[in-house]
Amino acid sequence: MTPLERKIRKQINASGPISVSNFMSTAMANPFHGYYQTRDPFGLTGDFITAPEISQVFGEILGLWCAVTWQKGNKPKELNLVELGPGRGTLMSDIMRSGITVPSFLDAVQIHLVETSDVLCKIQRQVLSNFKVHWHKTLETIPQKPTLIIANEFFDALPDDQYVNTKQGWYERRVDYDEEKNKFFFKPYKKKNSIKIPKQLQNARLGAVFENCPIGQKLADQIGRWICFHGVAAIIIDYGYTALNTLETLQAVKSHRTHNPLLEIGEADLTVHVDFSAISNSLKKGGVKVYGPINQGEFLISLGIKTRIKKLLEGANSKQTESLLEGCRRLTSSSQMGTLFKVIAVLPPNQPAPAGFELQS
């Protein structure tokens, strides 16, 4: 039994079943044994690979998008370039490298990383050692000025609450512990819900699951108000859905394989699919204009990823060629990340449509 399994078991024995969001938060962010607090989970030697680790072109394309968006946003002389959950720092490094093509953009940029893991902060310091970087635990400590916020595969790691439709109606889904069988399990919690279930789900099938992410919606609201007041933009890239979903999406990954989320707690990555409709609605509360979501493949292709790959292939050896082509396929193909992953752009209401979203203006 892992340290967090003992902790959660003790908590359940003391006060009863815990919410899924409580379970996720403990498993991922406990200061002593939480998944992200104790390891570098990225890459082939970790548990999963994100887009920046798949291909440098992802970060280069995003870097040029940032520079062009800054130009359209009246080129403020000082710009907060903020990344939420920056992983190893790979994406920010690639963004800054591609930003060299727009020198005035780099002159304006001040890098701010929002990171809660000391392990990852240490790696980020090494990867970004050539740049002046400011670290934060939350958005609140970032200077109040024009800002460009990047959230790549960040919202999926935020803890969700779950509700399940039973014969007696909708109940919160919680995590409990069976002492006899010595295992954790999910169960409907027989108590009146504090959340209003959407009307469209009132006649949903038995066993249907409604997921809600209050932390993500609160953060989206904060981002929307920030961009509306201070200017420039935010971009959110993640996997998720746009129509109302009634399937459970909580999943665990360990060593690049699917894993039971209730086993080896604290030793596997936990994520949920992002409800882009809920995130968009929360963003709009601040008065911003939200573009998308559009598919990641469509977004990258419209910004010229295939042209960039073709250019890199000119000087590539056979091994590099294979890596570049495979990376592009994984990022853009509908059978890989191209369709499941979505992109949202957030801009002040008086700004033109950002690159990649012109058809939505």
C-alpha positions in Angstrom: 0.0 0.0 0.0 1.4 3.4 -1.0 1.7 6.3 1.5 -1.3 8.0 -0.2 -3.4 4.9 -0.1 -2.8 4.7 3.6 -3.7 8.4 3.9 -6.9 8.2 1.9 -7.9 5.0 3.7 -7.5 6.8 7.0 -9.4 9.8 5.8 -12.3 7.6 4.6 -12.4 5.7 7.9 -12.6 9.0 9.8 -15.1 10.9 7.8 -16.6 8.7 5.1 -16.2 8.4 1.3 -14.4 11.3 -0.4 -15.3 13.1 -3.6 -13.5 12.3 -6.8 -12.0 15.8 -6.9 -10.6 15.3 -3.3 -9.2 11.9 -4.4 -7.5 13.4 -7.5 -6.1 16.4 -5.7 -4.6 14.2 -3.0 -3.2 11.7 -5.5 -1.6 14.3 -7.7 -0.7 17.3 -5.5 -0.1 16.0 -1.9 3.1 18.0 -0.9 4.9 14.9 0.3 3.7 12.0 -1.9 1.7 13.5 -4.7 2.4 12.3 -8.2 3.7 15.6 -9.6 5.6 16.4 -6.4 7.9 13.4 -6.5 8.9 12.8 -10.1 9.5 13.9 -13.7 6.6 12.0 -15.4 7.4 13.1 -19.0 9.1 11.3 -21.8 10.0 7.7 -22.7 11.4 7.1 -19.2 8.3 8.6 -17.5 4.6 7.8 -17.8 3.4 9.8 -20.8 4.5 12.1 -23.6 3.0 15.5 -24.4 3.0 17.4 -27.7 6.2 19.4 -27.0 8.1 16.2 -26.3 6.8 14.6 -29.5 8.1 17.3 -31.9 10.0 20.6 -31.5 7.8 21.9 -34.4 4.8 22.0 -32.0 6.5 24.6 -29.9 8.0 26.5 -32.8 4.5 26.8 -34.4 3.1 28.0 -31.1 5.9 30.4 -30.6 5.2 32.1 -34.0 1.5 32.2 -33.1 2.4 34.0 -29.9 4.6 36.5 -31.7 1.9 37.2 -34.4 -0.8 37.5 -31.7 1.4 40.0 -29.8 1.8 42.0 -33.0 -2.0 42.1 -33.5 -2.4 43.1 -29.9 -0.7 46.5 -30.4 2.8 45.2 -29.6 3.0 46.1 -25.8 6.6 46.9 -24.8 6.2 44.6 -21.8 4.5 41.3 -22.1 3.9 38.6 -19.6 4.5 35.3 -21.4 2.8 32.8 -19.0 2.7 29.1 -19.1 0.5 27.1 -16.8 1.9 23.7 -15.9 5.1 24.0 -18.0 6.3 20.4 -17.6 10.1 20.3 -18.3 10.2 23.7 -19.9 10.4 22.2 -23.4 7.5 24.1 -24.8 8.7 27.4 -23.5 12.2 26.7 -24.8 10.9 26.0 -28.3 8.7 29.1 -28.2 11.6 31.3 -27.3 13.8 29.8 -30.0 11.2 30.4 -32.7 10.6 33.9 -31.3 14.1 34.9 -32.6 12.5 35.5 -36.0 10.6 38.4 -34.3 13.3 40.1 -32.2 11.0 42.9 -30.9 8.8 40.2 -29.5 11.6 38.7 -27.5 12.6 42.1 -26.2 9.1 42.5 -24.8 8.7 39.1 -23.3 9.0 38.4 -19.6 8.7 34.7 -18.9 6.4 33.6 -16.0 5.8 29.9 -15.2 3.0 28.7 -13.0 4.3 25.5 -11.4 3.7 23.7 -8.1 6.2 20.9 -8.4 9.7 21.6 -7.0 11.0 18.6 -8.9 9.8 20.1 -12.2 10.9 23.6 -11.3 14.5 22.3 -11.0 14.3 20.8 -14.4 12.8 24.0 -15.9 15.7 26.0 -14.5 18.1 23.8 -16.3 16.2 23.8 -19.6 15.6 27.6 -19.5 18.9 28.6 -18.0 19.6 31.1 -20.9 16.5 33.1 -20.0 15.3 35.1 -17.1 12.3 33.2 -15.7 9.9 34.0 -12.8 8.1 31.1 -11.0 4.7 31.3 -9.4 2.4 29.0 -7.6 -0.7 30.8 -8.9 -1.7 33.5 -11.4 -2.2 36.0 -8.5 1.4 36.9 -8.2 2.0 37.7 -11.8 2.4 41.4 -12.6 -0.7 43.2 -13.8 0.1 44.0 -17.4 -0.5 42.7 -21.0 -0.3 39.0 -20.9 -0.2 35.9 -23.2 -1.2 32.8 -21.3 -0.5 29.3 -22.6 -2.1 26.2 -21.1 -1.1 23.0 -23.0 -2.4 19.8 -21.4 -3.1 21.7 -18.1 -6.9 21.7 -17.6 -7.1 17.8 -18.0 -5.0 17.5 -14.8 -7.4 19.6 -12.7 -9.6 17.6 -10.3 -13.2 16.8 -11.3 -16.3 16.0 -9.4 -18.5 13.2 -10.7 -22.2 12.6 -10.5 -24.0 9.3 -11.4 -27.6 8.7 -12.4 -29.2 6.0 -10.3 -32.7 4.6 -9.9 -33.2 7.2 -7.1 -31.8 10.1 -9.1 -28.5 11.8 -9.5 -26.0 11.3 -6.7 -22.4 12.3 -6.3 -19.9 9.6 -7.1 -17.3 9.1 -4.4 -14.3 6.9 -3.5 -14.8 4.5 -0.6 -12.7 1.7 0.9 -13.7 -2.0 1.5 -11.9 -3.3 4.5 -12.8 -6.9 3.9 -11.7 -6.9 0.2 -8.9 -4.5 1.0 -9.5 -2.2 -2.0 -10.9 1.2 -3.0 -14.0 1.5 -5.1 -16.5 4.1 -6.4 -20.0 4.4 -5.0 -23.0 6.8 -5.3 -23.1 9.0 -2.2 -26.6 9.1 -0.9 -26.8 12.8 -0.2 -28.5 15.7 -1.9 -26.3 17.2 -4.6 -25.0 20.7 -4.2 -24.8 21.1 -8.0 -27.6 21.5 -10.5 -27.5 18.7 -13.1 -28.1 20.1 -16.6 -31.6 19.8 -17.9 -30.5 17.7 -20.9 -29.4 15.0 -18.5 -32.6 14.7 -16.4 -33.7 11.7 -18.5 -30.3 10.2 -19.0 -29.7 6.5 -19.0 -29.0 4.8 -15.6 -25.3 4.8 -14.9 -24.7 8.0 -16.9 -21.9 10.2 -15.4 -21.8 13.9 -15.3 -18.4 15.5 -14.7 -17.9 19.0 -13.3 -14.6 20.8 -12.8 -15.2 23.9 -10.5 -11.4 24.6 -10.2 -11.1 24.6 -14.0 -14.1 26.8 -14.5 -12.9 29.3 -11.8 -9.5 29.5 -13.4 -11.1 30.0 -16.9 -13.2 32.8 -15.4 -10.0 34.4 -14.0 -8.1 34.1 -17.3 -11.0 35.6 -19.2 -11.2 38.6 -16.9 -7.4 39.0 -17.0 -7.2 39.1 -20.8 -10.2 41.4 -21.1 -8.7 43.9 -18.6 -5.0 43.7 -19.5 -5.0 42.6 -23.2 -3.3 40.3 -25.6 -4.5 36.6 -25.5 -4.7 33.1 -24.0 -4.5 29.8 -25.8 -5.7 26.5 -24.3 -4.8 23.1 -25.9 -6.1 19.9 -24.4 -8.0 16.7 -25.0 -11.7 16.7 -24.4 -15.3 17.1 -25.7 -17.6 19.9 -26.9 -21.0 18.2 -26.6 -22.5 17.2 -23.3 -20.8 13.9 -22.2 -22.3 11.2 -20.1 -19.3 8.8 -19.9 -16.8 8.7 -17.2 -13.4 10.1 -18.5 -11.2 9.7 -15.4 -8.2 7.7 -16.5 -4.8 6.7 -15.2 -1.6 6.2 -17.1 1.6 4.5 -15.8 4.6 3.7 -17.9 2.7 4.7 -21.1 -0.1 2.1 -20.4 -3.6 2.6 -19.1 -3.9 1.9 -15.4 -6.6 1.4 -12.8 -6.9 4.9 -11.1 -7.7 3.2 -7.7 -4.5 1.2 -7.7 -1.0 2.4 -6.7 -2.4 5.8 -5.8 0.2 8.5 -6.2 2.3 6.4 -8.6 0.2 7.0 -11.8 -1.0 10.0 -13.7 -4.7 10.9 -13.3 -6.5 13.0 -15.8 -10.0 13.7 -17.1 -11.3 14.9 -20.5 -11.9 18.7 -20.6 -15.4 20.0 -21.0 -14.7 22.7 -23.5 -18.2 24.1 -23.4 -18.0 24.7 -19.7 -14.5 26.2 -20.0 -15.7 28.5 -22.9 -18.7 29.7 -20.9 -16.5 30.5 -17.9 -14.0 32.4 -20.1 -16.8 34.5 -21.6 -18.0 35.8 -18.2 -15.0 38.2 -18.2 -16.1 39.8 -21.5 -13.5 38.2 -23.8 -14.2 36.7 -27.2 -13.5 33.0 -27.4 -12.5 31.4 -30.6 -12.9 27.6 -31.1 -12.6 25.0 -30.0 -11.1 23.7 -33.2 -9.2 20.4 -33.7 -5.5 20.5 -33.0 -4.7 19.0 -36.3 -6.6 21.7 -38.2 -5.0 24.4 -36.1 -1.4 23.2 -36.7 -1.9 22.5 -40.4 -3.4 26.0 -40.9 -0.4 27.5 -39.3 2.0 25.7 -41.6 3.3 22.6 -39.7 3.6 20.6 -42.9 5.6 23.4 -44.6 7.9 23.6 -41.6 8.4 19.8 -41.5 9.2 19.8 -45.2 11.9 22.5 -44.7 13.5 20.5 -41.8 13.5 17.3 -43.9 15.9 19.0 -46.4 18.8 18.6 -44.0 17.6 15.5 -42.1 19.2 12.1 -42.0 17.1 9.0 -42.3 16.6 8.7 -38.5 15.6 12.4 -38.2 13.3 12.1 -41.2 11.4 9.2 -39.6 11.1 11.2 -36.3 9.9 14.4 -38.0 7.3 12.6 -40.1 6.1 10.4 -37.2 5.9 13.5 -34.9 3.8 15.4 -37.5 1.5 12.4 -37.9 0.9 12.0 -34.1 0.2 15.7 -33.7 -2.2 16.1 -36.7 -3.8 12.7 -37.6 -7.4 12.1 -36.6 -6.4 8.7 -35.4 -3.8 10.2 -33.0 -4.0 13.7 -31.3 -5.3 15.6 -34.3 -9.0 15.4 -33.5 -9.2 14.5 -29.8 -7.1 17.5 -28.9 -8.9 20.9 -29.2 -7.6 24.5 -29.3 -9.3 27.6 -27.8 -8.1 31.1 -28.3 -9.1 33.9 -25.9 -8.8 37.6 -26.9 -10.2 41.0 -25.9 -13.4 41.8 -27.8 -11.8 44.6 -29.9 -9.0 42.5 -31.3 -9.0 40.8 -34.8 -9.3 37.0 -35.0 -6.0 35.2 -34.1 -4.1 33.1 -36.7 -5.7 29.7 -37.2 -9.2 31.0 -36.3 -9.9 33.5 -39.1 -12.8 31.5 -40.4 -14.6 31.9 -37.1 -14.5 35.7 -37.0 
